[in-house]
Amino acid sequence: MKSRNSNTNSLSWDSPILSLAGNRKPSATLQKLSDSGVNTLQDLLWIFPLRVQSAPKLQSFDQLNIDELFLGQAKVISIKAVPAFGRRGKGRVQLFNVTCVVKDLMSDNYLNLKWFNAYPNIRKQLEQSEQFTFLGEVTDYKGTIQIVNPKINPKEVKTENGLLVEYPTVNSIPGKQIQKIIDKIPTTLWQEDVSRIAKQFHGELQLPPLIEAFKALHGKQSFNTDQSFKERIIYEEFFRNQLKIMARRLKSKRLASPIIDVDEEKITQFLSFFPYQLTLDQKLVLKEIQNDLKSSHPMMRMIQGDVGCGKTSVAVIAALMVLSNEAQVAFMCPTEALAQQHYKTLQELLPDSISLSIILGSTKAKEKRDIAAQLENGSIKFIVGTHSLIQDSIVFKNLQLAIIDEQHKFGVEQRQKLAQKGQGVHTLIMTATPIPRSLQLAQYGDLDISTIRTMPEGRKAIQTRIVTDAT
């Protein structure tokens, strides 16, 4: 059997974080971190410290400076612990506000140390300590110098480079535990670069090694405030994000969708449902959607335009095209109020032959079950709803179009989850938020963008235009 050292020495940045346990069973902390989505050692690098500071030297209270980190050594003079009423910790444990007056061991000065919402162990630790070392940031409260929530005997936070690194809490794992896990990464790995950008482009792009930037960020080398290191990590993050966008787009283009080819006679019939004429921009966007629907690949299109330009009208016509193919359409909105108003408008516009329903978070459980059953057997063709549409209990018989309003209030995963409720589902997204071309390419590179620039003139201001285009 290999030793634990030999196991860790054979690790790479792509190794699972559970492999840090070596031959032992992974700790609950490692398992919890893995469950949170931190799957590999490289993922640990992207847990950025809250701050990295040069560790101060032990000094007397004469050297206290407001807003600066201070390391001191003192003896306890008095302790006062007052219950923090209304504040409870884990297991409903009573929390306390603790004030400890201490005397400097290097001078005759005194100082107040305070802990708010502290567990009882803080008081117990102070009572058992005749003298101790503390670390914290100096503050001024109404003319009184104090340190709030200082660390007691903070030896474990100091790195071999004399730096103090503080990590955030991840999935309820304290920052100190995060640091201990990162410290388990073999030293040899910190010499191997992790960039996704081919090395031959590093010189051309004037990029410093990514691993050097991570070492500086995590305090694995002397303290360095060089802005180029931060810029290097930002560039890498942007680059990786673009790879993900491209991968999503390529995956979408490889999927097959049923061809929906609606003749002009039906389109004219759909247009007759509306008490106004479409603008030229609306017609152009509708033509783009028609081409998408008959391409045999899933549509991934965003319609952007000012409030009142008629984005929703185009989306409804697209829905009618899909419904004419005996398929289902889902219309997801960020709020219940908006979903209800969409539903009311569609009731007025659509013929009675189209089975229309609505599902919300506030919908009663029995009604939700009935709607879910009708979606699964295909008797409901057009469903309007909120996030309820992406619940696991909602199954469609033949979903072919997902319409998402106010897309900026939904994440990529949420819209993908709705689209994944069918095979090769077309996705149509609407937004009234102006998106510059550079941002389109950066953030929405997996989408085709259509823009409605002209506002309709003389069109009846029905509920559809006023409400559904609102942001």
C-alpha positions as CSV (number, residue, x, y, z in Angstrom):
1,M,0.0,0.0,0.0
2,K,1.3,3.5,-0.9
3,S,2.0,5.9,1.8
4,R,0.0,9.0,2.2
5,N,2.9,11.2,1.1
6,S,3.4,9.2,-2.1
7,N,-0.3,9.7,-2.8
8,T,-0.2,13.4,-2.4
9,N,3.0,13.7,-4.3
10,S,1.3,12.2,-7.3
11,L,-1.5,14.7,-7.3
12,S,-2.2,17.1,-10.2
13,W,-4.3,20.3,-10.3
14,D,-7.1,18.2,-11.9
15,S,-7.1,15.7,-9.0
16,P,-10.3,15.5,-6.9
17,I,-10.1,17.5,-3.6
18,L,-11.1,14.3,-1.8
19,S,-7.7,12.9,-2.8
20,L,-6.1,15.2,-0.3
21,A,-7.2,12.6,2.3
22,G,-4.6,10.2,0.9
23,N,-5.4,6.6,2.0
24,R,-7.7,7.8,4.7
25,K,-11.4,8.4,4.5
26,P,-12.1,12.0,3.4
27,S,-13.0,14.3,6.3
28,A,-16.5,15.7,6.6
29,T,-15.0,19.1,5.7
30,L,-13.5,17.8,2.4
31,Q,-16.8,16.1,1.5
32,K,-18.8,19.2,2.3
33,L,-16.5,21.3,0.1
34,S,-16.8,18.8,-2.7
35,D,-20.6,18.9,-2.4
36,S,-20.5,22.7,-2.8
37,G,-19.0,22.3,-6.3
38,V,-15.3,22.6,-5.4
39,N,-14.4,19.4,-7.2
40,T,-10.7,19.6,-8.0
41,L,-7.5,21.0,-6.4
42,Q,-7.6,23.7,-9.1
43,D,-11.0,24.8,-8.0
44,L,-9.5,25.6,-4.6
45,L,-7.4,28.3,-6.3
46,W,-10.6,30.2,-7.2
47,I,-11.6,30.5,-3.5
48,F,-10.2,34.0,-3.2
49,P,-9.0,35.2,0.3
50,L,-11.0,38.0,1.8
51,R,-7.6,39.7,2.6
52,V,-3.9,39.1,2.6
53,Q,-1.9,41.2,5.0
54,S,1.7,41.4,6.3
55,A,1.7,40.0,9.8
56,P,2.5,42.7,12.3
57,K,5.3,42.3,14.8
58,L,4.5,42.0,18.5
59,Q,4.3,45.6,19.8
60,S,3.4,47.6,22.9
61,F,0.1,49.5,23.1
62,D,2.1,52.7,22.5
63,Q,2.2,51.7,18.8
64,L,-1.6,51.4,18.3
65,N,-2.8,53.1,15.1
66,I,-6.4,53.4,14.1
67,D,-7.5,51.2,11.2
68,E,-4.3,49.2,11.3
69,L,-3.7,45.5,12.3
70,F,-2.2,45.1,15.7
71,L,-0.5,42.2,17.4
72,G,-0.2,42.6,21.2
73,Q,0.3,40.6,24.4
74,A,-1.6,41.4,27.5
75,K,-3.0,40.1,30.8
76,V,-6.7,40.1,31.7
77,I,-7.8,42.8,34.1
78,S,-11.6,42.3,33.9
79,I,-14.2,40.5,31.9
80,K,-17.9,41.5,31.4
81,A,-20.2,39.2,29.5
82,V,-23.8,40.4,28.8
83,P,-26.3,38.1,27.0
84,A,-27.0,39.2,23.5
85,F,-30.8,39.1,23.8
86,G,-32.5,37.7,20.8
87,R,-29.3,36.2,19.5
88,R,-28.8,32.4,19.5
89,G,-26.1,30.3,18.0
90,K,-26.1,26.6,16.9
91,G,-28.2,24.4,19.1
92,R,-30.0,27.6,20.4
93,V,-26.9,28.4,22.5
94,Q,-27.1,31.8,24.2
95,L,-24.7,34.3,22.6
96,F,-22.9,37.1,24.6
97,N,-21.4,40.5,24.1
98,V,-18.1,40.3,25.9
99,T,-15.8,43.2,27.0
100,C,-12.4,42.4,28.3
101,V,-10.1,45.0,29.7
102,V,-6.4,44.0,29.3
103,K,-3.1,45.5,30.4
104,D,-0.1,45.6,28.1
105,L,2.8,43.4,29.0
106,M,5.2,45.8,27.4
107,S,3.9,49.0,28.9
108,D,1.5,50.4,31.5
109,N,-1.3,51.0,29.0
110,Y,-4.8,49.4,29.0
111,L,-7.1,48.5,26.1
112,N,-10.7,47.3,25.6
113,L,-11.2,44.1,23.6
114,K,-14.8,43.4,22.5
115,W,-16.6,40.4,21.0
116,F,-20.2,40.7,19.8
117,N,-22.6,37.8,19.5
118,A,-19.8,35.5,20.9
119,Y,-20.2,31.9,22.0
120,P,-19.6,31.1,25.7
121,N,-16.2,29.6,24.9
122,I,-14.8,33.0,24.3
123,R,-15.5,34.0,27.9
124,K,-14.3,30.7,29.2
125,Q,-11.0,31.0,27.2
126,L,-10.4,34.5,28.6
127,E,-11.2,33.4,32.2
128,Q,-8.6,30.6,31.9
129,S,-5.9,32.8,30.4
130,E,-3.8,34.9,32.7
131,Q,-2.1,36.4,29.6
132,F,-2.5,35.9,25.9
133,T,-1.6,37.2,22.5
134,F,-4.3,38.8,20.4
135,L,-4.6,40.1,16.8
136,G,-7.1,42.5,15.4
137,E,-7.8,45.8,13.7
138,V,-7.7,49.0,15.9
139,T,-10.9,51.1,15.9
140,D,-12.0,54.3,17.6
141,Y,-15.4,54.3,19.2
142,K,-16.5,57.7,20.5
143,G,-12.9,58.5,21.4
144,T,-12.1,55.2,23.0
145,I,-9.6,53.0,21.3
146,Q,-10.6,49.3,21.1
147,I,-10.3,46.1,19.0
148,V,-13.5,44.3,18.1
149,N,-13.5,40.5,17.6
150,P,-9.8,40.0,17.9
151,K,-8.2,36.6,17.3
152,I,-6.8,35.0,20.5
153,N,-3.3,33.4,20.2
154,P,-3.5,33.6,16.4
155,K,-0.5,31.4,15.5
156,E,-2.4,29.3,13.0
157,V,-3.2,32.2,10.7
158,K,0.4,33.1,9.9
159,T,2.0,31.6,6.8
160,E,5.6,30.7,6.2
161,N,6.0,34.0,4.4
162,G,4.9,36.0,7.4
163,L,1.5,36.8,5.9
164,L,-2.0,36.7,7.4
165,V,-4.5,35.1,5.0
166,E,-8.2,35.2,5.8
167,Y,-10.6,33.1,3.7
168,P,-14.4,33.4,3.5
169,T,-16.8,30.8,4.8
170,V,-17.8,28.3,2.0
171,N,-20.9,26.1,2.5
172,S,-20.7,26.7,6.3
173,I,-17.0,25.7,6.3
174,P,-15.1,28.4,8.3
175,G,-12.3,30.3,6.6
176,K,-9.7,28.7,8.9
177,Q,-10.7,25.3,7.7
178,I,-10.5,26.4,4.1
179,Q,-6.9,27.6,4.7
180,K,-5.9,24.3,6.2
181,I,-7.2,22.5,3.1
182,I,-5.4,24.8,0.8
183,D,-2.2,24.3,2.8
184,K,-2.5,20.6,2.1
185,I,-1.9,21.2,-1.6
186,P,1.6,19.7,-2.3
187,T,4.3,22.3,-2.6
188,T,5.4,20.9,-6.0
189,L,2.0,21.8,-7.5
190,W,2.6,25.5,-6.8
191,Q,5.4,25.3,-9.5
192,E,3.0,24.0,-12.2
193,D,1.0,26.5,-14.3
194,V,-2.8,26.1,-14.5
195,S,-3.7,28.4,-17.4
196,R,-6.1,27.3,-20.1
197,I,-4.3,29.6,-22.5
198,A,-1.7,28.0,-24.7
199,K,1.8,28.9,-23.6
200,Q,2.8,30.2,-27.1
201,F,0.3,33.1,-26.6
202,H,1.6,34.1,-23.2
203,G,4.4,36.2,-24.6
204,E,2.3,37.8,-27.3
205,L,-0.4,38.7,-24.7
206,Q,2.3,39.7,-22.2
207,L,0.8,37.5,-19.6
208,P,2.7,36.5,-16.4
209,P,2.4,32.9,-15.4
210,L,-1.1,32.3,-13.9
211,I,0.3,30.2,-11.0
212,E,2.5,33.1,-9.9
213,A,-0.7,35.3,-9.7
214,F,-2.4,32.6,-7.6
215,K,0.7,32.3,-5.3
216,A,0.6,36.0,-4.7
217,L,-3.2,35.9,-4.1
218,H,-3.0,33.0,-1.6
219,G,0.1,34.3,0.3
220,K,2.4,31.6,-1.0
221,Q,5.1,34.1,-1.7
222,S,6.2,37.4,-0.3
223,F,3.5,40.0,-0.1
224,N,3.0,41.6,-3.5
225,T,0.5,44.3,-4.5
226,D,1.4,44.2,-8.2
227,Q,-1.8,45.0,-10.1
228,S,-0.7,42.8,-13.0
229,F,-1.3,39.7,-10.9
230,K,-4.9,40.6,-10.3
231,E,-5.3,41.5,-13.9
232,R,-3.9,38.1,-14.9
233,I,-6.5,36.3,-12.9
234,I,-9.3,38.5,-14.2
235,Y,-8.1,37.8,-17.8
236,E,-8.1,34.1,-17.1
237,E,-11.5,34.1,-15.6
238,F,-12.9,36.0,-18.6
239,F,-11.2,33.6,-21.0
240,R,-12.6,30.6,-19.2
241,N,-16.1,32.1,-19.2
242,Q,-15.8,32.6,-23.0
243,L,-14.9,28.9,-23.4
244,K,-18.0,27.9,-21.5
245,I,-20.1,30.2,-23.6
246,M,-18.7,28.7,-26.8
247,A,-19.1,25.2,-25.5
248,R,-22.8,25.9,-24.7
249,R,-23.3,27.3,-28.2
250,L,-21.6,24.4,-29.9
251,K,-23.6,21.9,-27.8
252,S,-26.8,23.6,-28.8
253,K,-25.9,23.6,-32.5
254,R,-25.3,19.9,-32.4
255,L,-28.7,19.1,-30.9
256,A,-31.6,18.3,-33.2
257,S,-35.0,19.9,-33.0
258,P,-38.3,19.2,-34.8
259,I,-38.6,21.4,-37.9
260,I,-41.4,24.0,-37.5
261,D,-42.2,25.5,-40.8
262,V,-45.4,27.6,-40.8
263,D,-46.7,28.9,-44.1
264,E,-47.6,32.6,-44.6
265,E,-51.3,31.9,-44.6
266,K,-51.1,30.8,-41.0
267,I,-48.8,33.7,-40.1
268,T,-51.4,36.0,-41.4
269,Q,-54.0,34.3,-39.3
270,F,-51.9,34.7,-36.2
271,L,-51.4,38.4,-36.9
272,S,-55.2,38.8,-37.1
273,F,-55.4,38.1,-33.4
274,F,-53.7,41.4,-32.7
275,P,-55.6,44.7,-32.9
276,Y,-52.6,46.5,-34.5
277,Q,-50.0,46.1,-37.3
278,L,-46.5,44.9,-36.6
279,T,-43.6,47.4,-37.2
280,L,-40.9,46.7,-39.7
281,D,-38.5,45.7,-36.9
282,Q,-41.0,43.3,-35.4
283,K,-41.5,41.7,-38.8
284,L,-37.7,41.4,-39.3
285,V,-37.3,39.7,-35.9
286,L,-40.2,37.4,-36.6
287,K,-38.6,36.4,-39.9
288,E,-35.3,35.5,-37.9
289,I,-37.4,33.4,-35.5
290,Q,-39.1,31.6,-38.4
291,N,-35.7,30.8,-39.9
292,D,-34.5,29.5,-36.5
293,L,-37.6,27.3,-36.0
294,K,-37.1,25.5,-39.4
295,S,-33.4,25.1,-39.1
296,S,-33.6,21.7,-37.3
297,H,-31.4,23.0,-34.4
298,P,-32.6,24.6,-31.2
299,M,-33.1,28.4,-31.4
300,M,-31.2,30.4,-28.7
301,R,-32.3,33.9,-29.4
302,M,-32.6,37.1,-27.3
303,I,-35.0,39.9,-28.3
304,Q,-33.9,43.3,-26.9
305,G,-35.8,46.6,-27.2
306,D,-37.2,49.5,-25.2
307,V,-40.3,49.2,-23.1
308,G,-43.3,49.2,-25.3
309,C,-41.6,48.2,-28.5
310,G,-43.6,45.0,-28.9
311,K,-41.2,42.2,-28.0
312,T,-43.9,40.2,-26.3
313,S,-46.2,40.4,-29.4
314,V,-43.4,38.7,-31.4
315,A,-42.9,36.1,-28.7
316,V,-46.6,35.3,-28.7
317,I,-46.6,34.8,-32.5
318,A,-43.6,32.5,-32.1
319,A,-45.6,30.5,-29.5
320,L,-48.5,30.2,-31.9
321,M,-46.2,28.8,-34.6
322,V,-45.0,26.1,-32.2
323,L,-48.5,25.4,-30.9
324,S,-49.6,24.8,-34.5
325,N,-47.0,22.0,-34.6
326,E,-49.0,20.2,-31.8
327,A,-46.2,21.0,-29.3
328,Q,-46.1,22.8,-25.9
329,V,-44.9,26.2,-24.9
330,A,-43.7,27.5,-21.5
331,F,-43.6,31.2,-20.7
332,M,-41.5,31.9,-17.5
333,C,-41.6,35.2,-15.7
334,P,-39.6,36.5,-12.7
335,T,-42.6,37.5,-10.5
336,E,-46.2,36.2,-9.9
337,A,-47.7,39.6,-10.7
338,L,-46.1,39.6,-14.2
339,A,-47.0,36.0,-14.8
340,Q,-50.7,36.7,-13.9
341,Q,-50.9,39.7,-16.2
342,H,-49.3,37.7,-19.1
343,Y,-51.9,35.0,-18.5
344,K,-54.8,37.5,-18.5
345,T,-53.5,39.1,-21.7
346,L,-53.1,35.7,-23.4
347,Q,-56.6,34.7,-22.4
348,E,-57.9,37.7,-24.3
349,L,-55.7,37.2,-27.3
350,L,-55.7,33.5,-28.0
351,P,-58.5,31.4,-29.4
352,D,-60.4,29.1,-27.0
353,S,-59.0,26.1,-28.9
354,I,-55.6,26.6,-27.2
355,S,-55.5,25.1,-23.7
356,L,-53.8,27.7,-21.5
357,S,-52.9,27.5,-17.8
358,I,-50.8,29.2,-15.1
359,I,-48.7,27.8,-12.3
360,L,-47.2,30.0,-9.5
361,G,-45.5,29.4,-6.2
362,S,-48.8,30.4,-4.5
363,T,-50.8,27.9,-6.5
364,K,-52.4,25.3,-4.1
365,A,-50.8,21.9,-3.9
366,K,-53.7,20.0,-5.3
367,E,-54.0,22.4,-8.3
368,K,-50.3,22.1,-8.9
369,R,-50.5,18.3,-9.1
370,D,-53.5,18.6,-11.5
371,I,-51.5,21.0,-13.7
372,A,-48.4,18.9,-13.6
373,A,-50.4,15.8,-14.7
374,Q,-52.0,17.7,-17.6
375,L,-48.6,19.0,-18.7
376,E,-47.2,15.5,-18.6
377,N,-50.1,14.0,-20.7
378,G,-50.0,17.0,-23.1
379,S,-53.6,18.3,-22.5
380,I,-52.2,21.7,-21.5
381,K,-50.4,23.2,-24.5
382,F,-49.4,26.7,-23.2
383,I,-48.3,27.2,-19.6
384,V,-47.4,30.5,-18.0
385,G,-45.5,30.5,-14.7
386,T,-42.7,31.6,-12.4
387,H,-39.7,29.5,-11.1
388,S,-42.3,26.9,-10.4
389,L,-41.9,25.8,-14.1
390,I,-38.4,24.5,-13.4
391,Q,-39.3,22.3,-10.4
392,D,-38.5,18.7,-10.8
393,S,-42.2,17.8,-10.5
394,I,-43.0,19.6,-13.7
395,V,-42.7,17.2,-16.7
396,F,-43.8,18.1,-20.3
397,K,-45.0,15.7,-22.9
398,N,-43.6,17.7,-25.8
399,L,-42.1,21.0,-24.8
400,Q,-40.7,22.8,-27.9
401,L,-40.5,26.5,-26.9
402,A,-39.4,28.2,-23.7
403,I,-40.0,31.9,-23.5
404,I,-38.3,33.8,-20.7
405,D,-39.2,37.3,-19.8
406,E,-36.8,39.8,-18.2
407,Q,-33.9,37.4,-18.6
408,H,-31.6,39.4,-16.4
409,K,-33.5,38.2,-13.4
410,F,-32.8,34.6,-14.3
411,G,-29.4,32.8,-14.3
412,V,-28.0,30.7,-17.1
413,E,-28.7,27.5,-15.2
414,Q,-32.3,28.5,-14.7
415,R,-33.1,29.0,-18.3
416,Q,-31.1,25.9,-19.2
417,K,-33.1,23.9,-16.7
418,L,-36.3,24.9,-18.4
419,A,-35.0,24.2,-21.9
420,Q,-33.8,20.7,-20.6
421,K,-37.4,19.7,-20.0
422,G,-37.7,18.7,-23.6
423,Q,-35.6,17.4,-26.5
424,G,-34.1,20.2,-28.6
425,V,-36.2,22.9,-27.0
426,H,-36.2,26.3,-28.7
427,T,-35.4,29.3,-26.3
428,L,-36.6,32.8,-26.8
429,I,-35.5,35.4,-24.3
430,M,-36.7,39.0,-23.9
431,T,-35.0,42.0,-22.2
432,A,-35.5,45.7,-22.1
433,T,-32.0,46.2,-20.7
434,P,-29.7,47.8,-23.3
435,I,-26.9,45.5,-24.1
436,P,-23.8,47.0,-25.8
437,R,-22.2,44.8,-28.6
438,S,-19.1,44.2,-26.4
439,L,-21.3,42.9,-23.6
440,Q,-23.4,40.8,-26.0
441,L,-20.3,39.0,-27.2
442,A,-18.9,38.6,-23.7
443,Q,-21.9,37.6,-21.7
444,Y,-24.4,36.3,-24.3
445,G,-22.1,34.8,-26.9
446,D,-24.3,31.6,-26.9
447,L,-27.3,33.6,-28.0
448,D,-28.4,35.2,-31.3
449,I,-29.4,38.8,-30.6
450,S,-32.4,40.5,-32.3
451,T,-33.1,44.2,-31.6
452,I,-36.4,46.1,-32.0
453,R,-35.4,49.7,-32.4
454,T,-38.6,51.4,-33.7
455,M,-41.6,52.1,-31.5
456,P,-45.1,51.3,-32.9
457,E,-47.2,54.3,-33.8
458,G,-50.9,54.5,-33.4
459,R,-51.1,51.0,-31.9
460,K,-53.7,50.3,-29.3
461,A,-52.0,50.4,-25.9
462,I,-53.2,47.0,-24.7
463,Q,-52.1,45.3,-21.5
464,T,-49.6,43.2,-23.5
465,R,-47.4,46.1,-24.4
466,I,-47.6,48.0,-21.2
467,V,-47.0,45.2,-18.7
468,T,-45.1,42.4,-20.4
469,D,-42.3,44.6,-21.7
470,A,-41.8,46.3,-18.3
471,T,-38.5,45.9,-16.6
